[in-house]
Amino acid sequence: MLWFRRELLKHHLKGHASATSLDCQICNENCQDRSTLEKHLEAHADQQNEASLADKKTSQQWVCHECGYTCTRSLNLQRHLMRHEREKSADAKKSKGTPNLSNF
């Protein structure tokens, strides 16, 4: 392989020197220099942040007291409860509109 830039060659040769290699303490990935290790550690930090956000999303559950429906957002529960209210009002309208024939 031909190296057209001296800096690239130096960077490449650094990778062959065992004294400059650094290991990630999380996954034992071998990085050739400190900047590469720092970028690698940032990736681990991003993964941990995503995992903690996912835990927060699933940890809070909103539960409907009428039917047991669960969701992670209070707005979704509010919409769901409105559905129950619409059903109740529809049932009430039906019961007012039809005569009760059980007494006859």
N, C-alpha and C positions, 0 to 999 in steps of 0.2 A: 504494500500500500504506500502510495506517495503522500507525503505531507507537505502541503503548499504553505502552510503558516507555521512558523516556529512555535507560537503559543499552543497550537493544537498538538503539536508533537510533544511539547513539554507536559501538557496535561495527560496525554496518552502514556508517556513514560512514567509519570507519577503513579499511575495505576499498577505498574509492575513492581513498584517498591513496596515490600511487605511492611516496612516501618510506618508508612503513611496511611495504611488502611485502617478504617474505623468500623466498628461493629455497632449496629443498632441494639440497644438494650432491651427493646420490646420484642423484636422478631429475629435478631441475629443476622440481619441483612448486612453484607459487607459493602461499605461505601469507601470510595477511593480518597475522598478529601472531605474537609469539614463542611463546605458549602453543600455538597451532595448529601451528606448526612443530615444537615439542617432541613433541606427540602424534603428528605425522606421522613423526618420526624414531623414536619408540618402535615404530611399526608396522614400519619397516624393520628394527629390532633384533630384533623378534619373528620376522620372516621369516628373518633370518640364523640365529637360534637354531634354528628348525625345520629349516632346510637343513643345519646342522651336525649336528643329531641324526640326520637321515636318512642323512648320510654315515657317521656312526659305526655306525649299524645295519647298513648294507650293507658296511662295510669289514671287519668281522670275520666270516669264514666258517669254519664248522666242517665238516670233511670226513670222511666215512666211509672208512676205509682198505680196506674190503672191496668196496664197490660204487661209490664216488665221490659218493654222496649229499651235498649241501651244505645247510647251514642257518645261520641267524644266531644261534641260541641253543644253548648247550651242553646244556640239558635236552632239546631236541628230538633232538639227536644221541644222547644217552643212551637215549632211548626207541627210536630207530631201531636202535641196536646191540642192544637187548634183542630186537627183532624177529628179527635175525640169529641170536641165541642160541636163540630158540624154534624157528626153522627147523632149526638144526643138531640140537637135541635131538629134534625130531620125525623128522628123517632117521635119526638114530641108533636110535631106537625101531623104525622101520620095518625097518632093516637087521638088527636083532637078531631081530625077529619072523618074518621070512621066511627060509626055508632057501636056502642058496646052491646052486642046481642046476647051476651051470656045471661042477662037478667030475664029474658023472655022465655 
